[in-house]
Amino acid sequence: MSNEIIVKSDFTPDQVDLIKKTICPGSTNDELKVFLHVANKVQLDPFLRQIYSIERKSQNNGQWVKTRQIMISIDGQRLVAERSGKYAGQLGPFFCGDDGKWIDIWTKKTPPYASKVGVLRSDFKEPVWGIAIFESYVQLKTDGTPNKFWKQFPELMIGKVAEALALRKAFPQYLAGLYTQEEMDQDESPKVEYKENYINQDMREKKVKDVKFDAPKEVTPPFPPEPEPEPITAPKTYSSFSFGQFKGKAINEVPVKDVKSYIKFLQEKDFKFDTWKGDFFHQVAEYIGDDSFLKPKELIIQCWSCGESYVSSLPECANCGKNEADQLVTTEEIPW
């Protein structure tokens, strides 16, 4: 009988052989077929450790037996959720002590009592929460104390468990039956009572009202905060010419030099810019960076009373204070 593994797969024969040697060592052909089928179904890459197969020990009738189990990493779960097209982010992780008060950063030396994460779906009205109690998932050594990772990073480990629970609840059609290693660590723990004497032996023997929790310390982030992004402003919408050679075109669709030339042409025709309704020519002035053409013409006129000259925009003669000036001295405009 041939030992060749035949399975519908996205993997080449060389990749299948490499998976059997490195990712599923010691697996039977049937176990390997199941693994390849699941990896193909959820479209995760074993070589990136998004999905993998491990041999676990569990107790059966008091005896330790070895079984092979397909595991998914938390990154693999996030990727599957993202590909669904309905993943809208997360809330948390949050942590609480025995008092049940949730906070978003854990600063105590004792492990958190529990962690929770809320997964958001675009088609759900409420978050899907996963809540994990530390004592239920911590992996223990034979002396009843947590193993290395659960001891050094208790909030990280229990936070990952809560996230995994929430993601599987939110996307069961993709993640049903796929567990992370952090969720299954306790399955390999010896059946011993959980002890916290490595930190605080009698913490759990006290009543909640007797336990005093320190206020969370202010934590300085390891890196300076990123600068706030500059606000994105929509491009300015300009009005269109309703007359002349550029009729129908928006102001910013005409080159600046051509607009300037057209304004000069209108000035030569004695066009009354200041009498035009609306802000069209103010937009033109902003576009070309010159608003001098909007200022009314001023002429030099002579007062009949005292004979002094003054500009036409003044309501009265600056010398004698009378308004008896209607004799034009010159038609030359005063330059701005």
FENJO-V488657 format. One record per pair of residues at least 24 apart in sequence whose C-alpha atoms are under 10 Angstrom apart, sorted by sequence separation. I is the first residue (numbers start at 1). J is the second residue. D is the distance in Angstrom with one decimal. If there is no record, write none. Layout:
# FENJO-V488657
i->I j->J d->D
i->I j->J d->D
This chain:
# FENJO-V488657
i->5 j->29 d->6.6
i->9 j->33 d->9.3
i->23 j->47 d->7.9
i->49 j->73 d->6.9
i->50 j->74 d->7.8
i->51 j->75 d->9.3
i->92 j->116 d->6.9
i->93 j->117 d->4.8
i->94 j->118 d->9.2
i->111 j->135 d->9.5
i->134 j->158 d->6.0
i->137 j->161 d->8.0
i->158 j->182 d->7.8
i->260 j->284 d->9.0
i->272 j->296 d->8.3
i->301 j->325 d->6.6
i->302 j->326 d->7.1
i->303 j->327 d->7.3
i->4 j->29 d->8.6
i->5 j->30 d->8.7
i->7 j->32 d->9.5
i->8 j->33 d->9.1
i->11 j->36 d->8.3
i->22 j->47 d->9.3
i->48 j->73 d->9.8
i->50 j->75 d->6.4
i->51 j->76 d->6.6
i->91 j->116 d->8.8
i->92 j->117 d->5.0
i->93 j->118 d->7.7
i->133 j->158 d->7.5
i->134 j->159 d->9.3
i->157 j->182 d->6.6
i->158 j->183 d->8.7
i->259 j->284 d->7.9
i->260 j->285 d->9.3
i->272 j->297 d->9.6
i->301 j->326 d->7.0
i->302 j->327 d->5.7
i->303 j->328 d->9.4
i->3 j->29 d->7.9
i->7 j->33 d->6.4
i->10 j->36 d->8.7
i->23 j->49 d->8.8
i->27 j->53 d->8.8
i->46 j->72 d->9.4
i->49 j->75 d->8.8
i->50 j->76 d->4.5
i->51 j->77 d->9.2
i->91 j->117 d->5.8
i->92 j->118 d->6.5
i->132 j->158 d->6.6
i->133 j->159 d->9.8
i->157 j->183 d->9.1
i->259 j->285 d->9.7
i->267 j->293 d->7.5
i->301 j->327 d->6.1
i->302 j->328 d->6.4
i->303 j->329 d->9.7
i->5 j->32 d->8.5
i->6 j->33 d->8.0
i->7 j->34 d->9.2
i->9 j->36 d->6.8
i->10 j->37 d->9.5
i->19 j->46 d->7.7
i->27 j->54 d->9.0
i->48 j->75 d->9.8
i->49 j->76 d->8.1
i->50 j->77 d->8.0
i->90 j->117 d->7.0
i->91 j->118 d->4.7
i->92 j->119 d->8.8
i->131 j->158 d->9.3
i->132 j->159 d->7.8
i->134 j->161 d->9.3
i->260 j->287 d->9.8
i->266 j->293 d->9.7
i->270 j->297 d->9.8
i->300 j->327 d->9.5
i->301 j->328 d->4.8
i->302 j->329 d->6.0
i->5 j->33 d->7.5
i->8 j->36 d->8.5
i->9 j->37 d->7.1
i->11 j->39 d->9.9
i->19 j->47 d->8.0
i->23 j->51 d->9.4
i->24 j->52 d->7.5
i->25 j->53 d->8.8
i->26 j->54 d->9.5
i->27 j->55 d->8.5
i->44 j->72 d->8.9
i->48 j->76 d->9.2
i->50 j->78 d->9.8
i->90 j->118 d->5.5
i->91 j->119 d->6.4
i->131 j->159 d->9.0
i->132 j->160 d->9.2
i->133 j->161 d->9.2
i->134 j->162 d->9.8
i->256 j->284 d->9.3
i->259 j->287 d->9.0
i->260 j->288 d->6.9
i->300 j->328 d->6.9
i->301 j->329 d->5.1
i->302 j->330 d->9.3
i->7 j->36 d->7.8
i->8 j->37 d->7.6
i->9 j->38 d->10.0
i->10 j->39 d->9.2
i->11 j->40 d->8.7
i->18 j->47 d->9.5
i->23 j->52 d->6.3
i->24 j->53 d->5.6
i->25 j->54 d->8.5
i->26 j->55 d->8.5
i->44 j->73 d->10.0
i->50 j->79 d->8.7
i->89 j->118 d->8.7
i->90 j->119 d->4.5
i->91 j->120 d->7.7
i->130 j->159 d->9.7
i->132 j->161 d->6.4
i->133 j->162 d->8.6
i->251 j->280 d->9.0
i->259 j->288 d->7.4
i->260 j->289 d->9.8
i->264 j->293 d->8.4
i->299 j->328 d->8.0
i->300 j->329 d->6.1
i->301 j->330 d->7.0
i->7 j->37 d->7.7
i->9 j->39 d->8.9
i->10 j->40 d->6.7
i->23 j->53 d->6.5
i->24 j->54 d->6.8
i->25 j->55 d->8.9
i->46 j->76 d->9.8
i->50 j->80 d->9.9
i->89 j->119 d->6.2
i->90 j->120 d->5.6
i->131 j->161 d->8.3
i->132 j->162 d->5.0
i->251 j->281 d->9.7
i->258 j->288 d->9.8
i->260 j->290 d->8.9
i->263 j->293 d->7.8
i->299 j->329 d->8.4
i->300 j->330 d->6.0
i->301 j->331 d->8.8
i->9 j->40 d->6.5
i->23 j->54 d->7.9
i->24 j->55 d->8.5
i->39 j->70 d->9.3
i->45 j->76 d->8.5
i->88 j->119 d->7.6
i->89 j->120 d->5.4
i->90 j->121 d->9.0
i->130 j->161 d->8.3
i->131 j->162 d->5.2
i->132 j->163 d->8.8
i->252 j->283 d->9.5
i->256 j->287 d->7.4
i->257 j->288 d->8.0
i->299 j->330 d->7.0
i->300 j->331 d->7.3
i->8 j->40 d->8.8
i->9 j->41 d->9.5
i->15 j->47 d->9.4
i->38 j->70 d->8.5
i->44 j->76 d->6.7
i->87 j->119 d->7.9
i->88 j->120 d->5.0
i->89 j->121 d->7.5
i->130 j->162 d->5.0
i->131 j->163 d->8.3
i->132 j->164 d->9.6
i->150 j->182 d->9.3
i->251 j->283 d->7.9
i->252 j->284 d->8.7
i->255 j->287 d->9.8
i->256 j->288 d->5.7
i->299 j->331 d->6.1
i->300 j->332 d->7.5
i->10 j->43 d->9.1
i->19 j->52 d->9.3
i->20 j->53 d->9.9
i->39 j->72 d->9.6
i->43 j->76 d->9.4
i->44 j->77 d->9.3
i->87 j->120 d->6.3
i->88 j->121 d->5.1
i->89 j->122 d->9.2
i->129 j->162 d->8.2
i->130 j->163 d->6.3
i->131 j->164 d->9.7
i->132 j->165 d->7.9
i->251 j->284 d->6.7
i->255 j->288 d->9.2
i->256 j->289 d->9.2
i->298 j->331 d->9.0
i->299 j->332 d->6.4
i->300 j->333 d->7.7
i->11 j->45 d->9.9
i->19 j->53 d->9.7
i->35 j->69 d->8.9
i->42 j->76 d->9.2
i->86 j->120 d->8.4
i->87 j->121 d->4.9
i->88 j->122 d->5.7
i->129 j->163 d->8.4
i->130 j->164 d->7.6
i->131 j->165 d->7.3
i->132 j->166 d->9.7
i->298 j->332 d->8.5
i->299 j->333 d->5.4
i->300 j->334 d->7.5
i->35 j->70 d->6.7
i->42 j->77 d->9.6
i->44 j->79 d->8.3
i->86 j->121 d->5.3
i->87 j->122 d->6.4
i->88 j->123 d->9.2
i->130 j->165 d->5.0
i->131 j->166 d->7.7
i->150 j->185 d->9.7
i->252 j->287 d->7.1
i->297 j->332 d->9.5
i->298 j->333 d->5.8
i->299 j->334 d->6.3
i->32 j->68 d->10.0
i->34 j->70 d->8.9
i->35 j->71 d->9.6
i->43 j->79 d->9.5
i->44 j->80 d->8.0
i->85 j->121 d->9.0
i->86 j->122 d->5.1
i->87 j->123 d->9.0
i->88 j->124 d->9.8
i->91 j->127 d->8.0
i->95 j->131 d->9.7
i->129 j->165 d->8.0
i->130 j->166 d->4.1
i->251 j->287 d->7.6
i->252 j->288 d->9.3
i->297 j->333 d->6.3
i->298 j->334 d->5.9
i->299 j->335 d->10.0
i->31 j->68 d->7.7
i->42 j->79 d->9.7
i->43 j->80 d->8.0
i->84 j->121 d->9.8
i->85 j->122 d->8.5
i->86 j->123 d->6.8
i->90 j->127 d->8.1
i->91 j->128 d->9.6
i->92 j->129 d->9.8
i->93 j->130 d->9.7
i->94 j->131 d->9.4
i->95 j->132 d->9.7
i->96 j->133 d->9.6
i->128 j->165 d->9.4
i->129 j->166 d->5.3
i->130 j->167 d->7.8
i->251 j->288 d->9.6
i->296 j->333 d->9.9
i->297 j->334 d->7.5
i->298 j->335 d->8.7
i->31 j->69 d->9.0
i->32 j->70 d->10.0
i->42 j->80 d->7.0
i->81 j->119 d->9.8
i->86 j->124 d->9.1
i->89 j->127 d->9.7
i->90 j->128 d->9.2
i->91 j->129 d->8.9
i->93 j->131 d->9.7
i->95 j->133 d->9.8
i->128 j->166 d->6.0
i->129 j->167 d->8.6
i->130 j->168 d->8.9
i->147 j->185 d->9.8
i->242 j->280 d->9.9
i->297 j->335 d->9.1
i->298 j->336 d->9.6
i->31 j->70 d->9.4
i->88 j->127 d->9.7
i->90 j->129 d->9.5
i->111 j->150 d->8.9
i->127 j->166 d->9.1
i->128 j->167 d->8.0
i->130 j->169 d->7.6
i->241 j->280 d->8.4
i->297 j->336 d->9.6
i->27 j->67 d->9.8
i->28 j->68 d->9.6
i->43 j->83 d->9.8
i->81 j->121 d->9.3
i->111 j->151 d->8.2
i->115 j->155 d->7.7
i->128 j->168 d->9.6
i->129 j->169 d->8.0
i->130 j->170 d->9.3
i->146 j->186 d->9.9
i->239 j->279 d->9.0
i->240 j->280 d->8.3
i->241 j->281 d->9.9
i->27 j->68 d->7.5
i->42 j->83 d->9.9
i->110 j->151 d->9.4
i->111 j->152 d->9.5
i->113 j->154 d->9.9
i->114 j->155 d->8.7
i->115 j->156 d->9.5
i->128 j->169 d->6.9
i->129 j->170 d->8.5
i->239 j->280 d->6.5
i->295 j->336 d->8.8
i->26 j->68 d->9.3
i->111 j->153 d->8.6
i->112 j->154 d->7.3
i->113 j->155 d->9.3
i->115 j->157 d->9.6
i->116 j->158 d->8.7
i->117 j->159 d->7.5
i->128 j->170 d->5.9
i->147 j->189 d->9.4
i->238 j->280 d->8.4
i->239 j->281 d->9.5
i->109 j->152 d->9.9
i->111 j->154 d->5.5
i->112 j->155 d->6.3
i->115 j->158 d->6.2
i->116 j->159 d->6.9
i->117 j->160 d->8.9
i->127 j->170 d->8.6
i->128 j->171 d->9.7
i->139 j->182 d->8.6
i->146 j->189 d->9.4
i->241 j->284 d->9.9
i->292 j->335 d->10.0
i->293 j->336 d->9.9
i->24 j->68 d->8.9
i->110 j->154 d->8.5
i->111 j->155 d->6.5
i->114 j->158 d->7.2
i->115 j->159 d->5.6
i->116 j->160 d->9.4
i->117 j->161 d->9.1
i->118 j->162 d->8.7
i->119 j->163 d->7.8
i->138 j->182 d->8.4
i->139 j->183 d->9.5
i->239 j->283 d->7.7
i->292 j->336 d->7.5
i->24 j->69 d->9.9
i->109 j->154 d->9.6
i->110 j->155 d->9.6
i->113 j->158 d->9.3
i->114 j->159 d->8.4
i->115 j->160 d->8.8
i->116 j->161 d->8.8
i->117 j->162 d->5.6
i->118 j->163 d->7.6
i->119 j->164 d->9.8
i->137 j->182 d->7.6
i->138 j->183 d->8.8
i->139 j->184 d->8.6
i->140 j->185 d->8.6
i->141 j->186 d->10.0
i->144 j->189 d->8.9
i->238 j->283 d->6.9
i->239 j->284 d->9.0
i->24 j->70 d->9.5
i->112 j->158 d->8.3
i->115 j->161 d->8.3
i->116 j->162 d->5.3
i->117 j->163 d->5.3
i->119 j->165 d->9.6
i->120 j->166 d->9.4
i->124 j->170 d->9.3
i->137 j->183 d->6.3
i->138 j->184 d->9.3
i->139 j->185 d->5.2
i->140 j->186 d->7.0
i->144 j->190 d->8.1
i->237 j->283 d->9.7
i->238 j->284 d->8.6
i->108 j->155 d->9.9
i->111 j->158 d->9.2
i->112 j->159 d->9.7
i->115 j->162 d->6.1
i->116 j->163 d->7.3
i->117 j->164 d->8.8
i->118 j->165 d->9.7
i->119 j->166 d->6.0
i->120 j->167 d->9.2
i->136 j->183 d->9.4
i->137 j->184 d->7.5
i->138 j->185 d->7.0
i->139 j->186 d->4.4
i->140 j->187 d->9.7
i->141 j->188 d->9.5
i->142 j->189 d->7.8
i->143 j->190 d->9.0
i->144 j->191 d->8.7
i->145 j->192 d->9.3
i->151 j->198 d->9.2
i->106 j->154 d->9.7
i->107 j->155 d->9.4
i->114 j->162 d->8.7
i->115 j->163 d->8.9
i->117 j->165 d->8.4
i->118 j->166 d->6.4
i->119 j->167 d->6.3
i->137 j->185 d->6.9
i->138 j->186 d->5.7
i->139 j->187 d->7.8
i->140 j->188 d->8.4
i->141 j->189 d->6.5
i->142 j->190 d->6.0
i->144 j->192 d->5.7
i->145 j->193 d->8.8
i->146 j->194 d->8.1
i->151 j->199 d->9.8
i->106 j->155 d->6.9
i->116 j->165 d->9.2
i->117 j->166 d->6.4
i->118 j->167 d->8.5
i->119 j->168 d->9.6
i->121 j->170 d->7.4
i->137 j->186 d->5.3
i->138 j->187 d->9.5
i->139 j->188 d->7.3
i->140 j->189 d->5.1
i->141 j->190 d->6.8
i->142 j->191 d->8.3
i->143 j->192 d->7.5
i->144 j->193 d->5.7
i->145 j->194 d->6.4
i->146 j->195 d->8.3
i->238 j->287 d->8.9
i->105 j->155 d->8.9
i->106 j->156 d->9.7
i->116 j->166 d->8.4
i->117 j->167 d->9.0
i->119 j->169 d->8.8
i->120 j->170 d->8.0
i->121 j->171 d->9.0
i->136 j->186 d->7.5
i->137 j->187 d->8.5
i->139 j->189 d->5.5
i->140 j->190 d->6.9
i->141 j->191 d->9.6
i->142 j->192 d->6.9
i->143 j->193 d->8.6
i->144 j->194 d->5.0
i->145 j->195 d->5.5
i->146 j->196 d->8.5
i->119 j->170 d->6.8
i->132 j->183 d->9.3
i->135 j->186 d->9.3
i->138 j->189 d->8.5
i->139 j->190 d->8.8
i->140 j->191 d->8.8
i->141 j->192 d->8.5
i->142 j->193 d->9.4
i->143 j->194 d->8.7
i->144 j->195 d->5.3
i->145 j->196 d->6.7
i->118 j->170 d->9.3
i->119 j->171 d->9.6
i->137 j->189 d->9.7
i->140 j->192 d->7.9
i->142 j->194 d->9.9
i->143 j->195 d->8.1
i->144 j->196 d->8.2
i->145 j->197 d->7.9
i->146 j->198 d->9.0
i->140 j->193 d->8.9
i->141 j->194 d->9.3
i->144 j->197 d->9.3
i->145 j->198 d->7.1
i->140 j->194 d->7.2
i->144 j->198 d->9.8
i->145 j->199 d->9.8
i->139 j->194 d->9.3
i->140 j->195 d->9.0
i->138 j->194 d->8.6
i->135 j->193 d->9.9
i->136 j->194 d->9.5
i->135 j->194 d->7.2
i->95 j->155 d->7.7
i->135 j->195 d->9.5
i->94 j->155 d->9.4
i->135 j->196 d->10.0
i->93 j->155 d->9.2
i->93 j->156 d->9.2
i->95 j->158 d->9.1
i->95 j->159 d->8.0
i->93 j->158 d->9.4
i->94 j->159 d->7.7
i->93 j->159 d->5.9
i->92 j->159 d->8.7
i->93 j->160 d->8.4
i->94 j->162 d->9.3
i->93 j->162 d->7.7
i->92 j->162 d->9.6
i->93 j->163 d->7.4
i->92 j->163 d->8.7
i->91 j->163 d->9.6
i->90 j->163 d->8.7
i->90 j->166 d->9.3
i->90 j->167 d->9.4
i->87 j->167 d->9.4
i->87 j->170 d->8.9
i->86 j->170 d->9.8
i->87 j->171 d->8.9
i->78 j->163 d->9.4
i->86 j->171 d->9.3
i->111 j->196 d->9.2
i->74 j->160 d->7.1
i->77 j->163 d->9.3
i->78 j->164 d->8.8
i->81 j->167 d->7.2
i->110 j->196 d->8.6
i->73 j->160 d->9.8
i->74 j->161 d->8.8
i->77 j->164 d->7.3
i->80 j->167 d->9.4
i->81 j->168 d->9.0
i->84 j->171 d->8.3
i->110 j->198 d->9.5
i->111 j->199 d->9.0
i->74 j->163 d->8.0
i->75 j->164 d->9.8
i->78 j->167 d->7.6
i->81 j->170 d->8.5
i->84 j->173 d->9.9
i->110 j->199 d->6.5
i->74 j->164 d->6.5
i->77 j->167 d->7.0
i->78 j->168 d->10.0
i->81 j->171 d->6.7
i->84 j->174 d->8.5
i->109 j->199 d->7.7
i->110 j->200 d->7.6
i->73 j->164 d->9.0
i->77 j->168 d->8.0
i->80 j->171 d->8.6
i->81 j->172 d->9.9
i->109 j->200 d->9.6
i->72 j->164 d->9.6
i->74 j->167 d->9.2
i->81 j->174 d->8.0
i->110 j->203 d->9.4
i->77 j->171 d->9.4
i->80 j->174 d->7.1
i->81 j->175 d->8.6
i->80 j->175 d->7.9
i->77 j->174 d->9.0
i->77 j->175 d->7.3
i->76 j->175 d->9.8
i->77 j->178 d->8.8
i->77 j->179 d->9.1
i->72 j->175 d->9.0
i->77 j->180 d->8.7
i->76 j->180 d->9.4
i->72 j->177 d->9.8
i->73 j->178 d->9.3
i->74 j->179 d->9.0
i->75 j->180 d->9.9
i->98 j->203 d->9.7
i->108 j->213 d->8.5
i->71 j->177 d->9.3
i->72 j->178 d->6.1
i->73 j->179 d->8.0
i->74 j->180 d->6.5
i->98 j->204 d->8.7
i->108 j->214 d->7.7
i->70 j->177 d->9.1
i->71 j->178 d->6.2
i->72 j->179 d->5.8
i->73 j->180 d->5.5
i->74 j->181 d->8.9
i->107 j->214 d->9.2
i->108 j->215 d->9.0
i->70 j->178 d->7.1
i->71 j->179 d->5.5
i->72 j->180 d->5.1
i->73 j->181 d->7.3
i->74 j->182 d->9.2
i->100 j->208 d->9.9
i->107 j->215 d->8.9
i->108 j->216 d->7.4
i->69 j->178 d->9.3
i->70 j->179 d->7.8
i->71 j->180 d->5.5
i->72 j->181 d->7.4
i->73 j->182 d->9.1
i->98 j->207 d->9.4
i->99 j->208 d->6.6
i->107 j->216 d->5.9
i->108 j->217 d->8.7
i->69 j->179 d->9.2
i->70 j->180 d->9.0
i->71 j->181 d->6.4
i->98 j->208 d->6.5
i->99 j->209 d->8.3
i->106 j->216 d->7.4
i->107 j->217 d->6.5
i->70 j->181 d->9.6
i->71 j->182 d->9.9
i->97 j->208 d->9.7
i->98 j->209 d->9.5
i->105 j->216 d->8.1
i->106 j->217 d->9.2
i->107 j->218 d->8.8
i->69 j->181 d->9.9
i->71 j->183 d->9.9
i->99 j->211 d->8.5
i->105 j->217 d->9.5
i->107 j->219 d->8.2
i->71 j->184 d->9.1
i->98 j->211 d->8.3
i->99 j->212 d->9.4
i->103 j->216 d->8.9
i->105 j->218 d->9.8
i->106 j->219 d->10.0
i->97 j->211 d->9.9
i->99 j->213 d->8.8
i->105 j->219 d->8.9
i->98 j->213 d->9.3
i->97 j->213 d->8.3
i->64 j->188 d->9.3
i->64 j->190 d->9.9
i->51 j->178 d->9.2
i->54 j->181 d->9.4
i->51 j->179 d->9.9
i->52 j->180 d->10.0
i->56 j->184 d->9.4
i->58 j->186 d->9.8
i->59 j->187 d->8.5
i->51 j->180 d->9.2
i->56 j->185 d->9.4
i->58 j->187 d->6.4
i->59 j->188 d->8.0
i->62 j->191 d->9.9
i->57 j->187 d->8.0
i->58 j->188 d->5.6
i->59 j->189 d->9.5
i->56 j->187 d->8.7
i->57 j->188 d->5.8
i->58 j->189 d->8.4
i->59 j->190 d->8.7
i->42 j->174 d->6.7
i->56 j->188 d->7.2
i->57 j->189 d->9.1
i->58 j->190 d->9.1
i->59 j->191 d->9.1
i->41 j->174 d->8.6
i->42 j->175 d->8.1
i->38 j->178 d->9.4
